[in-house]
């Protein structure tokens, strides 16, 4: 059974006339008739009663045409969905991102993009760096925006910004008057940090390993605002980027002078995967946006 036979049969059922159906399908009337006869032979039953004035469906024809119309509608919808995916100005883009990008960075990025391309839809996943990479590796997300860019053989990274990290203390802390200080000295204080699996925790643990210190961790969180809140309340100090959502809190950000500590932020995609036109266009836009807008 060929696809054109299904379309021809549906056209005959709609027009109730072989000549009109042939014109609708842009084929000759004999060619259309032959395709219907061949289809009926394959099905083992006639689909149409060929009257002199009007063609009618047989019982078998009614069953076949009902199913054929359902198939034709599904194929029409599939074609429309594929055309949307194939268009960079439509389709869907799925992104996995860090919680620190949730309050400002990603909402502003998407808002700016949708101002230019309002018909693009987004699917968003928020989580730790390891979780975000897994989303890309398993094909659940087109790309991830995370930091640092973990070494993975199946992920390609594009660095888009580098953020300085600071020792962060409450405004009344004994270190609060300093512009810079050694991390080794700060390591004697209790610390509030992120849970394992988060990029900032990975950087923090690597820093401690390099400087051979073991700070006392009093709390492990998932949101930068939560970490900042615990620091403000005096539960410990932390290592954080100076983000807009916490810059107004009664916190002091102190530069680290015995170790160059930054967080590289990168966009990751699957090396062997192929991005849809919509995802490819968004990635290019996001790279430029994140490089130019560092706040």
N, C-alpha and C positions, 0 to 999 in steps of 0.2 A: 504494500500500500504506500503510495507516494503522497507527499504533502499537497501537491496541486490537485490530486483527485478529491481530497477532503474539501478543499476550497471550491472546486467546481461543483461538487454535490451540494454544498451549502448555498452556492449561487443559484442553482436550479431550484432548490427548495424555496428560496426567497422570491425569485421572479416567476416561478411556476411556468417557465418557458425556456426551452433550450436555446433559442436564438438570442433572447435578451440576456440569458446567463452567459453565453459565449461573448457577447459584446461587453458585458460587465467584467469578464475575466481577460478580455483582450486576446482571445484565441478564436480560431475558426469554429463554426458550429459542428462540423464533422469531427474535429479533434476533440472537442468537449464531449460529444456523444460517445466517442470511442473510450475516453477516459472513464466515463460513468459505467459503460458496459463492462470494461475491464475490472472496475471496482466491484460491481455486482457479482461478477464471476468469482472474484476472490472471496467475497463475503458469503457466497452461496445462496443469495436471495435477492430478488428485485427490490430496488429502493423506490421506484417511481411507477405509477400507472400512467402510461402515455396516452392521454386522451386527445381528441382532435382540437379542442379549444384550450384546455388547461391541463397541466400535469399535476397529479396528486401524489402524496406520499403513501407508500404501503405501510403496514404495521412495522415491518423491519426498517423501512425508511424513517419513520418517526423516531424509532429508538436510535438509529445511527445519527440522524441530523441533530437530535437533542445532545448527544455526546459530542458530536463534531463541533457544535456551536460553543460548548463549554471549553473544548480544547483550543479553538480559535481565539476565544476571549483570553484564556490563560497565556497563550503565545503572544497576543497583543500586549498584555500587561508586562510580560517578561521582556519584550522588545523595548517597551517604554522605559522599564527600569534599567535595562542595559544601556540605553541611550543616555539616561541620566548619569549613570556611572561613568560613561565614556566622555562626558562633557566636563571640562574643568570648572565650569561656572555653575554646575549642579552637583548631584551626587552627595556622598557622605564621607566625612573624614573622622576617624577614630583616634583619640589621643590619650595616652597615659602620662600623668604628670605628678610632680611632687606636691605635697601639701603647702610648702612654702611659696609655690607659684599660684595657689588658689585664690587668695584674697584680691590680688591686683594684676599680676603679670598675665595669667591666662585669660581672665575675663576681658581685659583691655585688648589683648591680642585678637581674640575672637571677635570682639565688637568692631574693631578696626577692619578686620577681614570681611565681616558680613556687611559692612557699609559698602564695600566694593562688590561683593558677591553674595547678595541676600538669599539666593536659592540653595546655597550649600548648607547641609545639615551636619551637626557635630554629635559624636558619641564620646563621652568623657569618662575616664577612669582616674581616680586619685589614689595614690598609694606610695609606698616606699620604693626606693630605686630598684631593688631586686624584683619587686612585684611588677613594676612598670616594664622592665626589660623582658620579663616572662610573658607579658601581654603581647609584646612585639614578636618574641620568638615563637609563640603559639598562634600568631596570626589574628589575635583578638583586637590588636591596635595597629594602625598603620605606622604610627611613630610614637616615640616617647620623648618627653622633655625632662631631663634629669641631670643630676650632678652628684658625684663626679662621673665621667664616662667610664664605666667599668670595662675592663678588658674582656671581651667576648668575641670568639672567632666568627660568630654568625651575625654580629651587629656592626653596622657602619656608623661612625659618629662624626658629627659636624659641630665643632666648638663654636658657641654663639656669644658667650660672655665669660668673664672671670670676675668673681666676687670676692672681695677681701672679707676675711673672718676676724672677729674681735673677741677678746675676753669681755663678757657682758656681766655687769654687776648692778645691784640696786643703787639708787642715788645716794643712800646713806652709808654705803660700804666703805671700809677703810682704804680700798683701792680707788675709790671714785674720783679722787683728785688727780689721778695720773693720766698722761696722754699715751704712754706706752709702758710695757713691763715685760719681763721674761715669763714665759709660760711655766717654766720650772718653779718659779715662786708661786704662781697662781695655783699650781697643782696641789698645794697643801690644803686648799679650801675644798669643802664639799661641792659637788657638781650636779647640775641638772642637765640632762642630755636626752637625745633621741633614742628610741629602741633600736636594737640590732636590725640591720636590713635597710635602714635609712642612710642616705648619702652623707649627711652631716655626722652621723654616728661613725660611719666608716672612716671619715677624715679625722674625727676626734680620736678614734682608737689608733689610727696610724701615727698621729702626732704624739700620743702618749708612748707608743712603741719606740719611735725615733728618739725621743728625749728620755726614755727609760724612767717614766714616772707612772704611778698608779693612783690616780685621784679616787676619792670616795664618792661614788655616785648615789645620790639620795632619791632621785626620781628619773624615770625614763618615759618620755611622752611621744606623741605622734604629730602634734601640731605646733608650729612655731609660736603661735599666740599662747598656747598652754605652757610651753617652756618659759616664755617671757613672763607669764603670770607667776609661775613658781619662783623665778628669780626675783621678781619685784617683791614677793611676799617674804623673801629671806630664806628660802629653802636651799639655796646654793647659788653658785655662779654658773655661767655657761659659755659656750663658744658658738656665736651666731653671726650671720650676716646682718648688716644694718638694713632691715626691710621696712617699707612704709607702714605696714600694719603694726609694728612694734616700736617705731622710732619715737612715737609720742608718749610711750610709757615712761615712768620714772626710772629709766635705765641709763647706764653710762657704758659706752663702747670704747674699749681700750685696745690700742694696737699692740700686737705681739712682736717683741723686738729680738727674740732669740730663735725665731723660726719663721720662714716666709709661708704664711698660711692663707691659702685662697681656695675657693671652690670653683672648678671649671664646670660650666653649664653647657650641656650638649643636646643636640637632637639626634636620636638614634633610630635607624631603620634596619630592616632585615637585609643582609647583604645579598642573598639570593632571591629575594622577593621582588615583585614588580608593583610599584605603587600605581593606583588609579590616577587618571589625569587630575581629578580634584585634589587628591592627597599630595600629588607631586607639586601642583601649583601652590597649595597651602604651605608645604615644607619650604619652598623657595621664599615665599612671603615671610614666614615665621623667622627664617634665618636672618633676613635683612632687618626685620622689626626688632628682634631681640638684641641684635648687635648695635642698633641705633638707639634703643630705649633701655638704658641700663638701670633705671629705678625700679 
